[in-house]
Amino acid sequence: MIVEPDLTVKGHPHVFVVGDLMNVPGVPGQAQGAIRAPSTPPSRSRPASRATTQATRQPFKYFDKGSMATVSRFSAVCQIGKLEFGGFLAWLAWLGLHLYYLVGSRNRLIAVISWFVTFLGRGRGQMAITERWVFARRAMDQVQEQKNTPRAIG
């Protein structure tokens, strides 16, 4: 939903939209914008704040911390402000950031052990479903070709 700068629905100053449903100009349609938005409206939803007018509310301000994405094994890309880098260093930054945001030391330890086991082996368990889709698509193409091939009668 396209919302006003204070995250309200146009024409409904007491209805707030946050999370994945909000569409705010300048805020990426990703989890980061949705995660940061809820800190604004709940404090405004109290009955005392309903008396405030839409003109007196502060607009939602989004601060872009950057983006990170893994590309392949031991490789990632990072963009923090105007700084952009990739490769192994970006992959290490990606790992470190994800460990930082995990709650609890037990979860961090389990994640590190899981990553260590995954990176030691060459198995690609997450690709099993994709492989099945490839084989299924090939089989479907072969069946379709057989249906479309004219057969000699006689």
C-alpha positions as semicolon CSV with decimal commas, in nm:
position;residue;x (nm);y (nm);z (nm)
1;M;0,000;0,000;0,000
2;I;0,123;0,346;-0,079
3;V;0,127;0,539;0,247
4;E;0,173;0,898;0,359
5;P;0,514;1,010;0,500
6;D;0,390;0,937;0,855
7;L;0,293;0,579;0,747
8;T;-0,082;0,644;0,751
9;V;-0,332;0,552;0,482
10;K;-0,442;0,852;0,274
11;G;-0,773;0,980;0,408
12;H;-0,745;0,770;0,725
13;P;-0,507;0,953;0,963
14;H;-0,542;0,693;1,240
15;V;-0,472;0,385;1,025
16;F;-0,102;0,298;1,005
17;V;0,058;0,057;0,760
18;V;0,394;-0,093;0,851
19;G;0,600;-0,393;0,754
20;D;0,581;-0,568;0,420
21;L;0,259;-0,391;0,320
22;M;0,398;-0,037;0,325
23;N;0,524;0,134;0,012
24;V;0,720;0,447;0,105
25;P;0,914;0,644;-0,157
26;G;1,288;0,610;-0,092
27;V;1,251;0,297;0,123
28;P;1,354;-0,030;-0,044
29;G;1,091;-0,301;-0,065
30;Q;1,303;-0,527;0,152
31;A;1,304;-0,642;0,512
32;Q;1,523;-0,352;0,628
33;G;1,254;-0,091;0,571
34;A;0,986;-0,312;0,722
35;I;1,197;-0,387;1,030
36;R;1,272;-0,023;1,107
37;A;0,922;0,112;1,049
38;P;0,737;-0,035;1,350
39;S;0,931;0,177;1,596
40;T;0,738;0,481;1,475
41;P;0,359;0,408;1,469
42;P;0,301;0,205;1,789
43;S;0,387;0,499;2,013
44;R;0,138;0,704;1,812
45;S;-0,145;0,454;1,837
46;R;-0,223;0,528;2,201
47;P;-0,557;0,706;2,259
48;A;-0,383;1,026;2,368
49;S;-0,196;1,046;2,040
50;R;-0,515;1,011;1,838
51;A;-0,588;1,371;1,922
52;T;-0,275;1,478;1,733
53;T;-0,322;1,591;1,378
54;Q;-0,146;1,439;1,084
55;A;0,036;1,769;1,027
56;T;0,206;1,752;1,369
57;R;0,338;1,396;1,323
58;Q;0,698;1,341;1,224
59;P;0,747;1,165;0,889
60;F;0,911;0,822;0,883
61;K;1,282;0,857;0,813
62;Y;1,472;0,563;0,671
63;F;1,848;0,537;0,707
64;D;1,999;0,297;0,455
65;K;2,270;0,091;0,627
66;G;2,364;-0,078;0,300
67;S;2,317;-0,414;0,130
68;M;2,495;-0,748;0,135
69;A;2,443;-1,064;-0,065
70;T;2,632;-1,388;-0,109
71;V;2,717;-1,466;-0,469
72;S;2,880;-1,808;-0,441
73;R;3,101;-2,011;-0,214
74;F;3,341;-1,770;-0,039
75;S;3,220;-1,473;-0,242
76;A;2,974;-1,192;-0,171
77;V;2,905;-0,829;-0,255
78;C;2,864;-0,541;-0,009
79;Q;2,747;-0,186;-0,050
80;I;2,770;0,042;0,253
81;G;2,702;0,403;0,166
82;K;2,924;0,483;-0,131
83;L;3,168;0,202;-0,045
84;E;3,125;-0,106;-0,261
85;F;3,338;-0,418;-0,246
86;G;3,311;-0,787;-0,320
87;G;3,485;-1,121;-0,300
88;F;3,619;-1,303;0,004
89;L;3,634;-0,993;0,225
90;A;3,268;-0,916;0,155
91;W;3,180;-1,279;0,228
92;L;3,354;-1,257;0,567
93;A;3,166;-0,933;0,640
94;W;2,839;-1,106;0,546
95;L;2,914;-1,397;0,781
96;G;3,015;-1,163;1,064
97;L;2,702;-0,950;1,029
98;H;2,475;-1,252;1,032
99;L;2,646;-1,393;1,340
100;Y;2,618;-1,054;1,511
101;Y;2,240;-1,042;1,464
102;L;2,177;-1,397;1,590
103;V;2,033;-1,395;1,940
104;G;2,219;-1,600;2,198
105;S;2,565;-1,751;2,203
106;R;2,423;-2,102;2,155
107;N;2,261;-2,000;1,825
108;R;2,587;-1,839;1,712
109;L;2,784;-2,153;1,797
110;I;2,537;-2,377;1,616
111;A;2,549;-2,149;1,310
112;V;2,930;-2,152;1,304
113;I;2,942;-2,532;1,334
114;S;2,679;-2,571;1,062
115;W;2,866;-2,335;0,829
116;F;3,197;-2,510;0,902
117;V;3,051;-2,853;0,814
118;T;2,886;-2,713;0,502
119;F;3,205;-2,546;0,378
120;L;3,420;-2,852;0,443
121;G;3,206;-3,068;0,218
122;R;3,123;-3,021;-0,145
123;G;2,763;-3,135;-0,111
124;R;2,498;-2,899;-0,239
125;G;2,186;-3,028;-0,064
126;Q;1,997;-2,709;-0,138
127;M;2,031;-2,785;-0,509
128;A;1,844;-3,119;-0,489
129;I;1,505;-2,965;-0,562
130;T;1,642;-2,763;-0,853
131;E;1,794;-3,077;-1,006
132;R;1,460;-3,255;-0,984
133;W;1,293;-2,964;-1,160
134;V;1,551;-2,983;-1,440
135;F;1,493;-3,357;-1,488
136;A;1,116;-3,309;-1,476
137;R;1,131;-3,028;-1,734
138;R;1,344;-3,242;-1,968
139;A;1,100;-3,534;-1,937
140;M;0,806;-3,303;-2,008
141;D;0,984;-3,162;-2,315
142;Q;1,050;-3,514;-2,446
143;V;0,683;-3,611;-2,402
144;Q;0,577;-3,293;-2,582
145;E;0,817;-3,364;-2,871
146;Q;0,676;-3,717;-2,907
147;K;0,323;-3,578;-2,922
148;N;0,419;-3,325;-3,190
149;T;0,617;-3,567;-3,407
150;P;0,413;-3,695;-3,703
151;R;0,396;-4,071;-3,720
152;A;0,388;-4,279;-4,036
153;I;0,068;-4,478;-4,082
154;G;0,085;-4,810;-4,237
